[in-house]
């Protein structure tokens, strides 16, 4: 079995690799924040809709009875 080839990085390639990894990290974080914000907004709208429906239902029952 052949020994693995050792690839040495020059300072320039190390900087480029670090920048690419940094960009990947930030893109992942933006995706997480976006998904969190979408879930938060959906939960807010669901809660508002449930609250309005319940309020209208209870007020309607009170008016009928």
MODELLER restraints for C-alpha pairs under 7 A, 6 or more apart:
rsr = mdl.restraints
at = mdl.atoms
